[in-house]
Protein backbone atom coordinates (compact mmCIF):
# COMPACT_ATOMS: atom_id res chain seq x y z
CA UNK A 1 0.00 0.00 0.00
CA UNK A 2 1.23 3.45 -0.84
CA UNK A 3 1.64 6.06 1.87
CA UNK A 4 -1.54 7.93 1.09
CA UNK A 5 -4.09 9.08 3.64
CA UNK A 6 -7.58 8.16 2.52
CA UNK A 7 -10.94 9.21 3.92
CA UNK A 8 -14.42 7.78 3.66
CA UNK A 9 -17.62 8.98 5.35
CA UNK A 10 -19.18 6.29 7.55
CA UNK A 11 -22.36 8.30 8.15
CA UNK A 12 -23.46 11.92 8.50
CA UNK A 13 -21.38 12.51 11.62
CA UNK A 14 -18.45 10.05 11.36
CA UNK A 15 -15.49 10.12 8.96
CA UNK A 16 -13.05 7.20 8.66
CA UNK A 17 -9.46 8.22 7.95
CA UNK A 18 -6.95 5.55 6.95
CA UNK A 19 -3.27 6.53 6.94
CA UNK A 20 -0.86 4.56 4.79
CA UNK A 21 2.26 2.83 6.11
CA UNK A 22 3.71 5.86 7.88
CA UNK A 23 2.37 8.88 9.68
CA UNK A 24 5.28 11.22 10.27
CA UNK A 25 6.59 14.71 9.53
CA UNK A 26 6.17 14.13 5.77
CA UNK A 27 2.39 13.74 5.97
CA UNK A 28 1.23 14.76 9.49
CA UNK A 29 0.20 18.17 8.12
CA UNK A 30 -2.07 16.39 5.61
CA UNK A 31 -3.67 14.42 8.46
CA UNK A 32 -4.32 17.65 10.39
CA UNK A 33 -5.81 19.25 7.26
CA UNK A 34 -8.17 16.31 6.70
CA UNK A 35 -9.29 16.34 10.35
CA UNK A 36 -9.85 20.10 10.44
CA UNK A 37 -11.72 19.98 7.12
CA UNK A 38 -13.92 17.19 8.51
CA UNK A 39 -14.82 19.40 11.43
CA UNK A 40 -15.82 22.27 9.13
CA UNK A 41 -18.09 19.77 7.34
CA UNK A 42 -19.71 19.15 10.75
CA UNK A 43 -18.37 15.65 11.38
CA UNK A 44 -18.31 15.17 15.15
CA UNK A 45 -16.44 11.84 15.13
CA UNK A 46 -13.31 10.65 13.39
CA UNK A 47 -12.20 7.03 13.22
CA UNK A 48 -8.50 6.64 12.43
CA UNK A 49 -8.08 3.12 11.07
CA UNK A 50 -4.43 2.19 11.65
CA UNK A 51 -4.63 -1.25 10.00
CA UNK A 52 -1.86 -0.42 7.49
CA UNK A 53 0.22 1.84 9.74
CA UNK A 54 3.76 0.57 10.33
CA UNK A 55 5.48 3.71 11.62
CA UNK A 56 4.14 6.55 13.76
CA UNK A 57 6.42 9.47 14.63
CA UNK A 58 5.89 12.18 17.24
CA UNK A 59 4.59 14.45 14.45
CA UNK A 60 2.07 11.76 13.55
CA UNK A 61 0.96 11.42 17.16
CA UNK A 62 0.71 15.20 17.37
CA UNK A 63 -1.52 15.37 14.31
CA UNK A 64 -4.11 13.33 16.20
CA UNK A 65 -3.55 14.71 19.71
CA UNK A 66 -3.68 18.31 18.55
CA UNK A 67 -7.23 17.91 17.27
CA UNK A 68 -8.91 15.59 19.79
CA UNK A 69 -10.01 18.27 22.26
CA UNK A 70 -11.87 20.28 19.62
CA UNK A 71 -13.96 17.17 18.84
CA UNK A 72 -14.51 16.32 22.50
CA UNK A 73 -15.61 19.91 23.12
CA UNK A 74 -18.57 19.35 20.76
CA UNK A 75 -19.45 15.93 22.19
CA UNK A 76 -17.52 13.96 19.58
CA UNK A 77 -14.20 12.14 19.62
CA UNK A 78 -11.35 10.75 17.58
CA UNK A 79 -11.23 6.97 17.92
CA UNK A 80 -8.21 4.97 16.77
CA UNK A 81 -8.68 1.34 15.76
CA UNK A 82 -6.81 -1.65 14.34
CA UNK A 83 -3.74 -0.54 16.28
CA UNK A 84 -0.82 -2.94 15.89
CA UNK A 85 1.16 -3.99 18.94
CA UNK A 86 4.16 -1.84 18.03
CA UNK A 87 2.02 1.28 17.47
CA UNK A 88 0.20 0.54 20.73
CA UNK A 89 3.62 0.38 22.38
CA UNK A 90 4.30 3.93 21.14
CA UNK A 91 1.04 5.07 22.79
CA UNK A 92 2.00 3.23 26.01
CA UNK A 93 5.49 4.78 26.12
CA UNK A 94 3.93 8.23 25.66
CA UNK A 95 1.35 7.40 28.38
CA UNK A 96 -1.52 8.05 25.97
CA UNK A 97 -3.54 4.83 26.30
CA UNK A 98 -5.75 6.41 28.97
CA UNK A 99 -6.24 9.60 26.95
CA UNK A 100 -6.92 8.12 23.53
CA UNK A 101 -10.10 6.25 22.69
CA UNK A 102 -8.77 2.95 21.29
CA UNK A 103 -11.02 0.35 19.66
CA UNK A 104 -10.00 -3.11 18.48
CA UNK A 105 -11.80 -2.90 15.13
CA UNK A 106 -13.47 -0.32 12.91
CA UNK A 107 -16.84 -1.89 13.81
CA UNK A 108 -16.15 -1.40 17.52
CA UNK A 109 -14.98 2.16 16.83
CA UNK A 110 -18.20 2.87 14.92
CA UNK A 111 -20.23 1.53 17.83
CA UNK A 112 -18.36 3.84 20.21
CA UNK A 113 -19.12 6.77 17.92
CA UNK A 114 -22.81 5.82 17.84
CA UNK A 115 -23.05 5.80 21.63
CA UNK A 116 -21.38 9.20 21.82
CA UNK A 117 -23.13 10.72 18.81
Buried (B, 14 or more C-beta within 10 A) or exposed (E): EEBEBBBEEBEEBBBBBBBBEBBBEEBBEBBBEBBEEBBEEEBBBBBBBBEBBBBBBEBBBBBBBBBBEEBBEEEBBBBBBBBBEEBBEBBEEBEBEEEBBBBEEBEBBBEBBEEBB
